[in-house]
Amino acid sequence: MAAPLTVDVWPVAPIRTPRLVLRPPEARHREAFLDLGSDDEVNHHLGGGRDRADLDAKLPTVPADRPGQFVVEHDGDFVGWVGLGRRDPDRPGSAEAGGVDLELSYVTPVSAWGHGYATEAATAVLAWADEVIGEPVVLCTQGANTRSLALAGRLGFTEVARFEEFGAEQWFGVRQPALRRATAADAPRLAYVAEEAYAPYLERMEGLRPGPMDADYAAAVADAEAWVVERAGEVVGFVVLVAEPDGMLLDNVAVLPSHHGLGVGRSLLELAERRARAAGQTRIRLFTHVTMVENQRLYERTGWVETHRTTERGFTRVFYDKRLTAQQ
């Protein structure tokens, strides 16, 4: 039997993506869970839909009422369920020798297929898991389920095994955390990422070196809150956050130029907001050099508001502020 998933805080505030809202299940979602569980097409690779009357008799008032379970809504309508739980160690397949794997599951109604909702929702849940749990995540799906296999690839899962279970070949994959707290061992890599990220601006800044190029990253990891994004085992971006009496300072965010345009910077900004909210802050601020117009466009697209500009020691800085409202 699988052990229950435990997290420090549950239920959590809704998670918002560009199109979706993910929230812990409520009693009002029960009918949608009945529809999902009894649908033959949805459950084609799971042995078919269950008898609705039997499912109705057994389904709790609040379905999937446990940590790590999220319903997915689009414009207020139910478009699926994504959940994380502990995999039963008696089942075949394992990523952690002697451990109990963290497993991702998801189901969406036929009406939601083809819109990318599963990818968007699962990506958000995995980002939450990276931040809160910080463990590898496994996924098991039938080898004949081409839709699910394609989704696993988009989410970054790598095949580690195939085996027979439930009368069919099963595909088993693992995904390493893509977002995690920085450690002391990351400090040299953070310095490298900063050097690469800010070097293109040197010509525009007429030789002035941006502060992040000469920052003490060992101190940043030890004294502030530093997070990194990894791709293929390498740190490709990071953010440094500093708690202040009246809010959170986003002190530094940097992404390797080779990973620009892939959503890394946006994911770090979103993380900064979540961490500020978790600390009980209602405001987050940052500043950037006036020549870094690409960064300014990203900030403005994601809801940051310019508050003022100053010139200090030859650096003309643009200051941004973002008010954080409680998520509903």
C-alpha positions, 0 to 999 in steps of 0.5 A: 500500500502506498504511503500518504503524501504529506506537505507542510501546508495543505490546502494551498491557495489556487495555482493560476496559469495563463489559462487555468486555475488549479485548486484542491477538490471541493464537494461541487466537483463530485459530479465531474469526477463521476463523469470522468470515472465512468467514461469509457473513452477517457478510461480506455487504457485503464480498463474502461469506465466504472459503473456510475452507480457503483462509483457514486456509492463509493466516491467521497463527498469531496473526491480526492480530498488529500494533499497534492490533488488538484482539479483544473478549471478553465473559465470556471469549468472543470477540465480535468484533475492532476494529482501527486501521490506516493506510488505503491512500493509493491507495484513494479517500477521504481526510481528510488531504490528503497524509497517511495516514489512521488508519482504524477497522475492526470485525467481530462474529459474528452471535451478538454482534449487537444487544447493543451490543458493537461500539459499546462496543468501538469507543468504547474503541479510539477513546479509546485512539487519542485518548490514544496517537495523537491523530489524526482517524480515518476509517471506510469502509463500504458505503452499504447497510450500515445497521447499520454506518452507524448505528454510525458515527453513534453513534461520532461520525463525520461523512460527508465523501464517497461514492464507488464501490468494489468495485462498490458505493457506499461511505460515508466519514466522519471523527471528530476526536479527542474526548480530547486533551492540553490546550495553552496556548491551552485555558487560558481555556476551562478557566477557563470550564468550571471556573467553570460546573462549580463555580458551582452549589455556591456556594450550598451552600458559603455563598459560599466559592469552590472552589479550581478556580474561581480556579486558574491554568490556564496553569500547570496546562497547563504544569506538570501533565498536563491533558487535555480532552474536546471535543464539536463542537469545544468543550472541555466537560470536563477533568482535571488530574493531578499526579504525586506520589512515592507516586501520582497526584493527580487535582487537578481534574476539571470538566465543563460542566453541559450535559454532565452525565450523558453519560459525560464525567466517567466517561471523564475518571476512566478516563483518569486511571487509565490515565495513572497506570498508564502512569506506573507508579503503583499508587495515585491519590487526589483530594479534593472538598468535602463538599457536592459529593455528586453527585461523591462518588456517582460516585467511589464507583460507580467504585471510589474509597474514602473515606479521611478528612475534614479542615477547612482554612480553612473547607473541609471536604474528603472524601479518596478513594483508589483502588488500581490493580492490574495489568490482566489 
